[in-house]
Structures are given as structure tokens and as C-alpha cells.
Amino acid sequence: MDAIKVNNVRELLVRKPFYELTPSGYMKHSVVSDVVPDYYDGAMPDDTMYRRIKTQADFLREYYPSAHRIMDEKEYPDIWKLNPENNRWYCQKIQRTAFAFQQLIHTKHLLHLTGNDVQFELADGDDYENEKKVEENQKTLDVFKKGWLMHDMEIRFFEAVSAYLKVAECAIVGFFDEKKKFCTRTLSYDRGDILYPHVDSLTGDLLCFARKYYDYDDDGNEKTEYVEAWDNRKFYRFKKAVKSGKVKEVMTKIARIFGIDDYTLIEEKDHGFQFVPVAYARNDNGPCWFMVQKNIEDYEEAFSYLCENNKAYAFPILTLTGDGEDISITGDDMTGSAKTIMITDTNGKAEFLNGTDASDAFATQLNKSYDLIYELSFTVKPPELKSGDLPGVAIKLLYSPALEVAMNDAQELQPFLDKILRICQFGIGTEENCVATMSGLPINAWISPYVHSNKTEQITNIATAVQNGFLSKQTASERCPDFPKTAEYERIMREKKEEDQQDLLMDMQRADNETENAIEEERATARINKQQGGNDINTGGGRKAGRPNRSGKKWDENNNNDVDDKNNWKHYNQTH
């Protein structure tokens, strides 16, 4: 980047353009012979492909209906007519109708790619020989998942994929703010950024990355061009010199002649990463509707012509037959419409002349074009359900085209997701003071395309798989729809552990109670057995004299009192 800091900003601001192929040169290459044999070993003829440059501004014009080609008066001019009465020309505005097919396709494709959260799992999750390491990695993964959500990475991924489908290009850059907090930002053309990636021709890795944008100067008076660049160590910000008038023209010419630029380095610092902290994705084909753009333009043109046809032939023409002297018409002087027609001629008549109705032909063309736009863009029109829910298999078959293109896009975006994962692992690891552990964590991340499903049936299938041993409870917890996924299995296990501990305490308390009851029963049994042996717990045999007797009770030789007769000896002596 040293060379760039000095005078190579112009070389940094170079990028591959978007383009579309033209039919020029189709089947125009040389012909070897009328019949080419299978053993022909001649050289392949040269064939040149002609391309038409398309800018990302063109993509945005296609996205917004107000900027469609049909709305251009130069492409579809108004009709000028000459008034023979005053010999003056007047303009007749034609009907122009544009439709937001591009926005509809973009929204549906975006939904299928981002409707589900990004999925994460450990690549070594099946290493049963080292359960301790797996448990530690699982805890680290939980920390990463929490950091992913806390840093709004799902929103960043949504913004990036939306730009990727809209302007065919996107980027996510990671950085640390003044408080050393990890942050990310989405860069794209629709957000005011022009991206300049520079990659290694062999590996495809980013060597450096630049972004050009416009902002007001420090005084807030004049819009100024800025360039930001990242390499594997540092971040740079350049500012273009603000000039006007003849000075600007002269300086621009001098810069072009001598190969220098008029950018000034205004900031240089370490970005805190050990690599280029940028994840970049590009679709050379263009936006997600590139395959049906011509179909959409044809549909808008046909619909506009249909509107013009309706305006021309919507109202029938009144014809009158008969002698002019026998016909009288009275009407509204303001509007010129006929109110009363009187025909005295017996052979006279009045009738409407209907023009050629082309609505059926237009309807056939429009309906077919409408279906082709959906079919060729892999977009599904929602069906009209008469009653009940569709089974899961029927839903997947119905949305098969959308699911297929989503699976294809997911594979193309996988390298982009891997780079985002690397940036987040380093950034979150820095915040948690575990850069080495977090960066070395074998995380597998992938996009799970969303498709409308019968959730009741899905949950039932998951529960059946768990009961039959085909699926673990942890995986079932992660795949269960409409339920939180972050550390949910750990929460379940913690609650289960708390319930087991509570049950254990109850069992211990119950055992203690049973032990106390058994001891009490043994004591009672011992008292009864002792009493049956001629002794009572109240006996004082063999004891010395104690406190005086103040109860008024008298005891006999058998130690029975004459009041309570507790052991029934008095009754026994009286009866025997």
C-alpha cells in the first residue's frame, strides 16, 4: 500500500465492468466445409463476443418502475397531430404503464435466502474420543452465536444479500471503533458506495479493497470525493482536492498526462485485523431478474399498447342513415353529446359502429407473458387455497422452482459467508479476549433456504425422529421452527438438572421422614414391651428418694397409684 499512498489511487480505482452479450457476430465465424467429419482436427475458428456495458445505475433503473424504458419519451414518443382548422400541431400523450416485477422477484428471492437464520455447527462435533474438547468448543460456539446476534449480523447479512440481488455486488467490512468494540457495515452501490476489489489471480483472495463515496467537506459546503482502502494491516482514507473552474480542468488534464492523481492521504491507521477485513460478493450476470428483463419490457410495451387501443376504440361511433333533411339532432352544447335524434325518413336508422376489438389478442399475449416472467425467474405465484393446509410435500413441490434457485444462490454465496464468519470470529474473539480460541474454532456455517411449510407436520416429524433415535434432542431443539435456537438445548438440560435436583431433595426428605417414623415406632414398641415385662417408664425402683410427692397420688407395692390405675393392677387385685 506504500505505492498507493503516494500516487497510485488512480490504479486502485479500477474495476471489472458489468456487461451483457449482444447477438452481433452470431454464427458469423468462418465455415470449414459443408460437412464437418468427426475426425476433423483443424483449428477452432476465432469468434469474437460483443458486449454491451451495463452499469449498476442501469440495474437501479430496472428496479424502480418510474425509470423503466417504457417511461422514456425518447424510446416511446408521444403522438403529434396537425389540426387542419388552425394548422397547428398539438401533442397527444400516450399511455405508458410500468410494473414492479423486478421488486417482486427481488423480494421473493431475498425471502428464500434470508428467511431462515444462518446455521452454525461444529465441524468436530462427532469427536466422541475427546468429549472434554467437544464440550469446550460447544461453549465457545455458544459465545460466538450470542456475539453474532448481539452485533446484528443477521441484519448485515440481509442487507448484503439484498444488495447482491439488486445491484449484483455487496461487501461487509469489519472494524473496531474508538472504544475497541467490534462493528460491521454493509457496503453497496445502492447505499452510495462504489466498490473496487483487487484479488489474487491464482487464489482469489483479496489483496486490497477500496471504496469510493461522496460526502460534504469539513465545512459542510461542498460535496467531496473520498476513497477508503484496506490491506492486510492498515486502513487508509484519501480525499480528493476540491477545485473549481479552470483550475479543476487544468489539474485534471495534468493528472491524466503524467499518470498522477490529486488525492491526499488524510488518515492512516492499523485496522486491528490480521487480514483484509472485507467480505465481498459479486454476480457477473447482473441482478436476480436479468433473465426476464426483456420479457418485462415486452409486457409493459404490450400493456401500454392495449391501453392506447382501448382509448381509441372504447367508445363506439354513432352512424345515422337517411335524408339529411329528415334527421334532427339536439344535444348538450357544452359537451357536444347527442341527447335526442329524430328521423322522419322511413328508411333512416341510427346505430353504433363498433371497431375491431383487439382485447382478446392482447389478453392472450399478456397472460402468456405474465406466466413466462414468473416461470423464467423461478418465482412462484401463491396458490388459492380453498380449504385446509397443504401437506409439506405438496408445499415443497409447489415452491420447487423458488427453492431450486435459492439453493443455487446459497452455494454461490458460500465463500462470501465463510469470509464473514472469519471476520466475526476474529472480532468477537477480540472482544471476549479469546482470539486464538475463537479463530481456531471449527465452525461450519451455511444458508438454509426458506420455504413455506406446514409447521405442525414439521414438529411432528422431528418428534418422531427423536423418539425413534434418528435425531438427537439437541439437533431437534435447533431445528424446531418458531422456537429460539441460541443455547436452547443447554437451557433444556439446565432445567432438567434443576428438576432432578428437586426430585432428589424430595426423595431425601421423604427418606428422612420415613427414618424418623421408623425410629418413633421402634421407641413405642420398646415402651410397650418394657411395660409388659413389669416395668414402666414412670417406675422409680432402685432410685433414691427424690422430691416430695405433691400430686396427692398414692402408690402400692406394685407401683400403681390409686387414682389412675394406669396398669389395671387394682382392678386385677379386686377380681382375683
VENHU-V513705 format. One record per run of one state. SS is the DSSP state (helix for helix, strand for strand, loop for the rest). FROM is the first residue (numbers start at 0). LEN is the number of residues. If there is no record, write none. Layout:
SS/FROM/LEN ; SS/FROM/LEN
This chain:
loop/0/1 ; helix/1/6 ; loop/7/1 ; helix/8/4 ; loop/12/5 ; strand/17/4 ; loop/21/29 ; strand/50/4 ; loop/54/1 ; helix/55/8 ; loop/63/1 ; helix/64/3 ; loop/67/1 ; helix/68/3 ; loop/71/7 ; strand/78/5 ; loop/83/4 ; strand/87/5 ; loop/92/8 ; helix/100/14 ; loop/114/4 ; strand/118/4 ; loop/122/5 ; helix/127/23 ; loop/150/2 ; helix/152/15 ; loop/167/1 ; strand/168/8 ; loop/176/5 ; strand/181/6 ; loop/187/1 ; helix/188/3 ; loop/191/2 ; strand/193/6 ; loop/199/6 ; strand/205/11 ; loop/216/6 ; strand/222/8 ; loop/230/3 ; strand/233/7 ; loop/240/4 ; helix/244/14 ; loop/258/4 ; strand/262/8 ; loop/270/7 ; strand/277/5 ; loop/282/7 ; helix/289/24 ; loop/313/3 ; strand/316/5 ; loop/321/2 ; helix/323/3 ; strand/326/5 ; loop/331/6 ; strand/337/6 ; loop/343/5 ; strand/348/5 ; loop/353/5 ; helix/358/18 ; loop/376/15 ; helix/391/7 ; loop/398/1 ; helix/399/13 ; loop/412/1 ; helix/413/18 ; loop/431/3 ; helix/434/5 ; loop/439/3 ; strand/442/4 ; loop/446/8 ; helix/454/13 ; loop/467/5 ; helix/472/7 ; loop/479/8 ; helix/487/45 ; loop/532/22 ; strand/554/1 ; loop/555/5 ; strand/560/1 ; loop/561/7 ; helix/568/7 ; loop/575/1
